[in-house]
Amino acid sequence: MMPFHFVECPSPNHDARPQGAAIDMLVLHYTGMKTSDEALARLTDPAAKVSAHYTIDSGGCVYRHVPETRRAWHAGVSFWAGETNVNARSIGIELVNPGHEFGYQPFAHRQIATLIELCRGIISRHPIPARRVVGHSDVAPARKNDPGELFPWATLAQQGVGLWPEPATPTADFTVMLEMFGYGVPPQVEVPLKSVIAAFQRHFRPSCIDGVADAQCAGILAGLLAG
């Protein structure tokens, strides 16, 4: 296990999880701000009313904002597998990256290595299935596109965090399969289907993000459901 240490950087932006709510999701984000300092300031600003449980900077330093037992305010209006209060069931991790607005760039090796070890620890403490390790864009496709197409999901899956599929033969309509996997689709959610498909592609087929469900996408999604 790669050693890392926590820097305590508490945020006031959290509250109690609903009684009986299982912690069974992990949501990964990028900060989408110009600097690490700006991101940390916002995540700990009571006026901002946003937070995460952890932030990892490009050097692999882990800032701890909210205890895992508490609900951090990171996902916003969101949906996954019938759940409309993703914050209630999830742990949120922010990765320092300027994002698409300020010069999106590949994630640093040390940052991803630290993320993998942090996620492994979280998964050891909570019953989080691989298909419930998601990106912010997966649960809020009309609003968000982080952690984005440069995020190395395949690398995480190789290390036991999340899924990376082997294509299979589709057994149902693509929209039906999206819903089976966990994505919110119309009329469940008021989100254009094209945005949902683009979120799926950003996660699982980042080479082409056009919101069109082609045969390659269908095979990938079928593989996810078979896995």
DAURNOR-V178117 format. One record per backbone hydrogen bond with DSSP energy under -0.5 kcal/mol. NH is the residue of the N-H (numbers start at 1). CO is the residue of the C=O. If there is no record, write none. Layout:
nh=<NH | NH>
co=<CO | CO>
This chain:
nh=<7 | 8 | 9 | 11 | 14 | 15 | 17 | 21 | 24 | 24 | 25 | 26 | 27 | 28 | 28 | 29 | 31 | 32 | 33 | 39 | 40 | 41 | 42 | 43 | 44 | 45 | 46 | 48 | 49 | 51 | 53 | 54 | 55 | 56 | 57 | 60 | 62 | 63 | 63 | 64 | 64 | 65 | 65 | 66 | 70 | 71 | 72 | 73 | 74 | 78 | 79 | 80 | 81 | 83 | 84 | 88 | 89 | 89 | 90 | 90 | 91 | 93 | 94 | 95 | 96 | 102 | 102 | 103 | 111 | 112 | 113 | 114 | 115 | 116 | 117 | 118 | 119 | 120 | 121 | 122 | 123 | 124 | 125 | 125 | 126 | 128 | 129 | 132 | 133 | 134 | 134 | 136 | 137 | 138 | 139 | 140 | 143 | 144 | 151 | 153 | 156 | 157 | 158 | 159 | 159 | 160 | 161 | 162 | 167 | 168 | 177 | 178 | 179 | 180 | 181 | 182 | 183 | 188 | 189 | 191 | 195 | 196 | 197 | 198 | 199 | 200 | 201 | 202 | 203 | 204 | 205 | 208 | 210 | 213 | 214 | 218 | 219 | 220 | 221 | 222 | 223 | 224 | 225 | 226 | 227>
co=<62 | 6 | 64 | 65 | 12 | 71 | 69 | 18 | 22 | 89 | 89 | 132 | 91 | 26 | 134 | 93 | 95 | 97 | 97 | 35 | 36 | 37 | 38 | 39 | 40 | 42 | 44 | 45 | 45 | 73 | 92 | 92 | 63 | 94 | 61 | 57 | 5 | 55 | 61 | 7 | 62 | 53 | 63 | 53 | 67 | 15 | 70 | 13 | 72 | 84 | 139 | 83 | 182 | 80 | 82 | 85 | 85 | 86 | 86 | 87 | 25 | 27 | 54 | 29 | 56 | 98 | 99 | 99 | 58 | 108 | 109 | 110 | 111 | 112 | 113 | 114 | 115 | 116 | 117 | 118 | 119 | 120 | 121 | 122 | 122 | 126 | 127 | 129 | 130 | 26 | 132 | 28 | 146 | 135 | 135 | 136 | 140 | 140 | 148 | 151 | 152 | 153 | 154 | 155 | 156 | 157 | 156 | 160 | 165 | 219 | 173 | 174 | 175 | 176 | 177 | 178 | 178 | 185 | 185 | 189 | 192 | 192 | 193 | 194 | 195 | 196 | 197 | 198 | 199 | 200 | 201 | 205 | 208 | 211 | 212 | 214 | 215 | 216 | 217 | 218 | 219 | 220 | 221 | 222 | 223>
